[in-house]
Amino acid sequence: MAPSYTFTPLSVKDKISSVLDKTPADSDSIRFNLFPQDAMTEDDAVFLGDRIKDLKVSSLEISGNTLNGIGLETVAPYFTEIKNLTTLDLSGNDCPGAGVPALAKVLPKTKVDTLNLSGNTLYSSAGSSLGAALPATLIRSLNLSRNELGDAGLEALAGSMERSKLESLQIRMNGITDKGCEKLAASLPKSRMKELDLSSNKITAKGATVLAEAVAGTYVEKLSLANNDIGNDGAKALAKVLPNSKVKELDLFECGITDEGAKHLLIALQNPDCRVSKINVNATERYVCGELDTSRLISAELKGMILKAAENNKMREDAREKAIENATKENTSQDVKAEASKIETAKEAVENGMLIKAAYAGCLPDVVSSLAAKGQTPSAEAFLTPDENGCTPLSLVCEQKQLAQLLTADNFKNAQDVQKLWNAVPPEHKDQMDGKDGRPNLQKVKNAIMANAVRSAMQAKKKQR
């Protein structure tokens, strides 16, 4: 008689323990992706929470139907105890109900800057919960793809963008229409957004047009409208603004664009001001009665010309970055400071290109302080004038995270100049001026400048007496 075996499946707790046992003690990440849908009970979630709260990891993944709504609601508070946690992946779970509101409540108490909630059957209410929490979090990258947020969910998120640190939003396959695009477009110019993925929604030429008009005034570098039927009119709207935008990567796969729209894209990419160096205008080949249907395709010749134009833009951008690198090497801090010490007036400093040299050398705040000590302060326009590489003294200072050292009451005599410079600071760099309370110190600087002006005026009157 053949021996009989009894197979006892591992419990959820056993599987949790197995993952923890197999993860090296010094690992920076851990991944739980083991359980069937709806298998986790509240007791299981408490067990999981108790065992992850003391981990030293910066990346935590609990995905693939590991959680349900009850599980997420229970385990969410434990995320606040993982002190190094910056990346949280909760994708592919079924988390309706109170799960996301519970998560949104604790996120401001964590260091999480990258959050993945894709594939979670989330509705518009989840967008509202996250939108309300975003301004108080550190989240810069948010993936909400493959949910059911719809226009209402996107509107709730868009309303908080201006006050949040969000730079990347993936919201593919969420049933978003032109109406949602209009709400998003209204918020984009005041946001920090650099990457925007709206692929596989229900966007038409109308939605693409309002987005295009908004993107021209933003910091968006990557834009995907793939698998949206924006057609030739949508392509024309994008082409019109591309040379005036910061877009470097554009995905228009399967967008119903033919040669009519592609010609406009080509003209845009050939514009020397256009930065697009990567573009996808491919479409799936379809056959009707054995014949290739070309009604929604771009000709191979025109597609090749578009790709070549993007390649040329990449070469031009690489040359620009090399020029910036060389300028940085050529202008050492010690040499620039020595040269600046011989300059007596702000006008002379501007005419000699001293501000841009100092910015490349990373010592612009010091040079401006030196001039201020001599009673000389360059105008705001001098900090906003681009060189042959398209860089301005202000943009370089922002990249070097020296904004707070530059915009001080000792360096400037005119509060209006400080405000003008602040208005030109990219959103992602404004937090350099944040005080201990998380609020910008700009007003304090302006108040101090005005107080200095009043003090100087009173001293001048005393001398006259």
Residue pairs with C-beta under 8 A, 6 or more apart in sequence:
10 18
12 35
12 39
12 40
12 41
12 44
12 47
13 44
13 47
15 34
15 35
16 32
16 44
16 47
16 48
16 51
17 51
19 30
19 31
19 32
19 34
20 30
20 51
23 30
26 56
27 57
28 56
28 57
28 58
28 59
29 57
29 58
29 59
29 60
29 61
29 87
30 52
30 55
30 57
30 59
30 60
30 61
31 61
31 63
32 48
32 61
32 62
32 63
32 66
33 61
33 62
33 63
33 64
33 66
34 64
34 66
35 64
35 65
35 66
36 65
37 65
37 68
37 94
38 65
38 68
38 94
39 65
40 48
40 66
40 67
40 68
40 70
40 71
41 70
41 71
42 70
42 71
42 74
44 71
45 67
45 70
45 71
45 72
45 73
45 74
45 75
46 74
46 75
48 62
48 71
48 75
48 78
49 74
49 75
49 77
49 78
50 78
52 60
52 75
52 78
52 82
53 78
53 81
53 82
54 81
55 82
56 83
56 84
57 82
57 84
57 85
58 84
58 85
58 86
58 87
59 85
59 86
59 87
59 88
59 89
60 79
60 82
60 85
60 87
60 88
60 89
61 89
61 90
61 91
62 75
62 89
62 90
62 93
63 89
63 90
63 91
63 92
63 93
63 116
64 91
64 92
64 93
65 92
65 93
65 94
66 93
67 75
67 90
67 93
67 94
67 95
67 99
68 93
68 94
68 95
68 99
69 94
69 95
69 96
69 97
69 98
69 99
70 97
70 99
71 93
71 95
71 99
72 90
72 93
72 95
72 99
72 100
72 102
72 103
73 97
73 98
73 99
73 102
76 99
76 102
76 103
76 105
76 106
77 102
77 106
79 85
79 88
79 103
79 106
79 107
79 110
79 112
80 106
80 109
80 110
82 110
83 111
84 111
85 110
85 111
85 112
86 111
86 112
86 113
86 114
87 112
87 113
87 114
88 110
88 112
88 114
88 115
88 116
89 116
90 103
90 115
90 116
90 117
90 120
91 116
91 117
91 118
91 119
91 120
91 143
92 118
92 119
92 120
93 119
93 120
94 120
94 121
95 117
95 120
95 121
95 122
96 121
96 122
96 123
100 117
100 120
100 122
100 125
100 126
100 129
100 130
101 125
101 126
101 129
103 129
104 129
104 130
104 132
104 133
105 133
107 115
107 133
107 136
107 137
107 139
108 133
108 136
108 137
110 137
110 138
111 138
112 137
112 138
112 139
113 138
113 139
113 140
113 141
113 165
114 139
114 140
114 141
115 139
115 141
115 142
115 143
116 143
117 126
117 130
117 142
117 143
117 144
117 147
118 143
118 144
118 145
118 146
118 147
118 170
119 145
119 146
119 147
120 126
120 146
120 147
121 147
121 148
122 144
122 147
122 148
122 149
122 153
123 147
123 148
123 149
123 150
123 153
124 149
124 150
124 152
124 153
124 156
125 153
126 147
126 149
126 153
127 144
127 149
127 152
127 153
127 154
127 155
127 156
127 157
128 152
128 153
128 156
130 142
130 144
130 156
130 157
131 156
131 157
131 158
131 159
131 160
132 156
132 160
134 142
134 157
134 160
134 161
134 163
134 164
134 166
135 160
135 163
135 164
137 164
137 165
138 165
139 164
139 165
139 166
140 165
140 166
140 167
140 168
140 192
141 166
141 167
141 168
141 195
142 166
142 168
142 169
142 170
143 170
144 153
144 157
144 169
144 170
144 171
144 174
145 170
145 171
145 172
145 173
145 174
145 197
146 172
146 173
146 174
147 153
147 173
147 174
148 174
148 175
149 157
149 171
149 174
149 175
149 176
150 174
150 175
150 176
150 180
151 175
151 176
151 177
151 179
151 180
151 183
153 174
154 171
154 174
154 176
154 180
154 183
154 184
155 180
155 183
155 184
157 169
157 171
158 183
158 184
158 186
158 187
158 188
159 183
159 187
161 187
161 188
161 190
161 191
161 192
161 193
162 187
162 190
162 191
164 191
164 192
165 192
165 428
165 431
166 191
166 192
166 193
167 192
167 193
167 194
167 195
167 428
168 193
168 194
168 195
168 196
169 193
169 195
169 196
169 197
170 195
170 197
171 197
171 198
171 201
172 197
172 198
172 199
172 200
172 201
172 224
173 199
173 200
173 201
174 201
175 201
175 202
176 198
176 201
176 202
176 203
177 201
177 202
177 203
177 207
178 203
178 204
178 206
178 207
178 210
180 201
180 207
181 198
181 203
181 206
181 207
181 208
181 210
181 211
182 207
182 210
184 211
184 214
185 210
185 211
185 213
185 214
186 214
188 196
188 211
188 214
188 215
188 217
188 218
188 220
189 214
189 217
189 218
190 427
191 218
191 427
192 219
192 426
192 427
192 428
193 218
193 219
193 220
194 219
194 220
194 221
194 222
194 428
195 220
195 221
195 222
196 215
196 220
196 222
196 223
196 224
197 222
197 224
198 211
198 224
198 225
198 228
199 224
199 225
199 226
199 227
199 228
199 251
199 253
200 226
200 227
200 228
201 227
201 228
202 228
203 211
203 225
203 228
203 229
203 230
204 228
204 229
204 230
204 231
204 234
205 230
205 231
205 232
205 233
205 234
205 237
207 228
207 230
207 234
208 225
208 228
208 230
208 233
208 234
208 235
208 237
208 238
209 233
209 234
209 237
211 223
211 225
212 234
212 237
212 238
212 240
212 241
213 237
213 241
215 223
215 241
215 245
215 247
216 241
216 244
216 245
218 245
218 246
219 246
219 426
219 427
219 428
220 245
220 246
220 247
221 246
221 247
221 248
221 249
221 275
222 247
222 248
222 249
223 247
223 249
223 250
223 251
224 250
224 251
225 234
225 251
225 252
225 255
226 251
226 252
226 253
226 254
226 255
226 280
227 253
227 254
227 255
228 234
228 255
229 255
229 256
230 252
230 255
230 256
230 257
231 255
231 256
231 257
231 261
232 256
232 257
232 258
232 260
232 261
233 261
234 255
234 257
234 261
235 252
235 255
235 257
235 261
235 262
235 264
235 265
236 261
236 264
238 250
238 252
238 265
238 268
239 261
239 264
239 265
239 267
239 268
240 264
240 268
242 250
242 265
242 268
242 269
242 271
242 274
242 276
243 268
243 271
243 273
243 274
244 273
245 275
246 275
247 275
247 276
248 275
248 276
248 277
248 278
248 317
249 276
249 277
249 278
249 279
250 276
250 278
250 279
250 280
251 279
251 280
252 265
252 279
252 280
252 281
253 280
253 281
253 282
253 283
254 282
254 283
254 284
255 281
255 283
256 283
256 296
257 265
257 281
257 283
257 296
257 298
258 294
258 295
258 296
258 297
258 298
259 298
259 299
259 302
262 281
262 298
262 299
262 302
262 303
262 306
263 302
265 279
265 281
265 306
266 302
266 305
266 306
266 309
268 274
268 276
269 276
269 279
269 306
269 309
269 310
269 313
270 309
270 312
272 316
274 313
275 313
275 317
276 310
276 313
277 310
277 311
277 313
277 314
277 317
278 310
278 314
279 306
279 307
279 310
281 298
281 303
281 306
282 303
283 296
283 297
283 298
285 292
285 293
285 297
286 292
286 293
286 296
287 293
298 306
320 389
320 390
323 388
323 389
324 360
324 389
324 391
327 360
327 389
328 360
328 361
328 362
330 360
331 357
331 358
331 360
331 361
332 361
333 361
333 362
333 363
333 366
335 361
336 354
336 357
336 358
336 361
336 363
336 367
337 358
337 363
337 366
337 367
337 370
339 354
339 357
340 349
340 354
340 358
340 367
340 370
340 371
341 370
343 349
343 352
343 354
343 371
344 374
344 376
345 374
345 376
346 371
346 376
346 377
346 378
346 379
346 382
348 354
349 355
349 367
349 371
349 376
349 378
349 382
350 378
350 382
353 387
354 367
355 364
355 367
355 368
355 378
355 382
355 383
355 393
356 385
356 387
356 391
356 392
356 393
356 396
358 364
358 366
358 367
358 368
358 393
359 391
359 392
359 393
359 394
359 396
359 397
359 400
360 391
360 396
362 400
362 402
364 393
364 396
364 397
364 402
364 406
365 397
365 402
365 405
365 406
365 408
365 411
368 377
368 378
368 406
368 411
369 408
369 410
369 411
371 377
371 378
372 410
372 411
372 412
377 411
377 412
377 413
377 414
377 417
379 417
380 416
380 417
380 418
380 420
380 421
382 393
383 392
383 393
383 394
383 397
383 421
384 392
384 393
384 394
384 420
384 421
384 424
385 392
385 393
386 392
394 421
394 424
394 425
395 426
397 403
397 406
398 425
398 426
398 429
398 432
399 429
401 429
401 432
403 425
403 429
403 432
403 433
404 432
404 433
404 441
407 418
407 421
407 422
407 433
407 442
407 445
408 445
409 445
409 448
409 449
409 451
409 452
412 418
412 445
412 449
413 449
413 452
413 453
414 449
415 446
415 449
415 450
418 442
418 445
418 446
418 449
419 442
419 446
422 430
422 433
422 442
430 440
433 440
433 441
433 442
434 440
434 441
435 441
435 444
